[in-house]
């Protein structure tokens, strides 16, 4: 069995605030740039790609980095939470509007 250990962790309020800002960002700015519903559903993996990319690299940098490098990793993780919030906002919008 693989055991996963974490040397550093983020505060819950930091991650939750980043996630909430992603939802706000979507409904204030990104909603105007949406393609049609069929394209969103067909390409939903592309919309999740920034969250995966920023989350993976941010976690590696935050765990292994010291000083400013650790801070860069922390903010990459914040971008991952922001992307997840925008992704959730996208699906809330497509669910309720049907567009």
Residue, then its C-alpha position, 0 to 999 in steps of 0.5 A: x500500500x502506498x502511504x501519502x505524506x504531506x510536509x506542508x499544508x494550506x489553510x482551509x480558508x486560503x483554499x476556500x477563498x480561492x475556490x470562491x473567487x473562481x466562482x465569482x470570476x466566472x460569473x463576473x467575467x468568464x460567462x461572457x466568453x462562453x461557447x455554446x452548451x454543446x461545445x462546453x459539454x464536448x470539451x469539458x476536459x479542456x476547462x479542467x486542465x488548468x486546475x490539474x496542471x496548476x494543482x500538480x505543479x503547485x503541490x510539488x513546488x510547495x512541498x519541496x520548495x523553501x522560502x520564495x519557491x514555497x510561496x510560488x507553489x502556494x500561489x499555484x495551488x491558489x490558481x488551481x482552486x480558482x480554476x476549480x471554482x470557475x469550472x464549478x461556475x461553468x457547470x452551474x451556469x450550463x445546468x440552470x440556463x440550458x445554453 
